[in-house]
Every structure is written in structure tokens, then in C-alpha cells.
Amino acid sequence: MVRVLHWNGKDLPEELHTLPPGEYVVEPVESNPPPPTEEEEAGLRRGLASAAAGHTVSHADVRSSVDKILGR
């Protein structure tokens, strides 16, 4: 679950009030990210072409592979 917090540096953000107890990692979001590099752009184009050609993997298969890697 991803939440973007809008924090004034002092008060507790409203976005935190709805989160369940637990451990969270907070890192700043770059509001003006740099454009993708040529290599990243080429990779995105290859991925889109592959998906358009029907070379996709189901969510269940991806989840199963990730679970195996994580030892779940």
C-alpha cells in the first residue's frame, strides 16, 4: 500500500491516521523526477512491445515466484 504524505514538518499528517499499526518506511518523493535515460526509455519500449505481443505473466505466477524467492 502506497500513501503520499503531505507534511508541514510539524503536525502529524492526516494520511497517517488511517494506516494500521505497523512498521513503515518513509522517504521523500521527488516532485519533479528527471526524465528517463535513453537506456530506461529503450527498456520501457521493449517491455511495452513485449506486452503488446502477448508476452505477459499472470499476477498469480508473479506472486508465486516472488513468494518462492522470499521463502514464503
Secondary structure, DSSP 4 states (H G I P E B T S, - for coil): --------SSSPPHHHHTSPSS-----PPPSSPPPPPHHHHHHHHHHHHHHHTT----HHHHHHHHHHHTT-
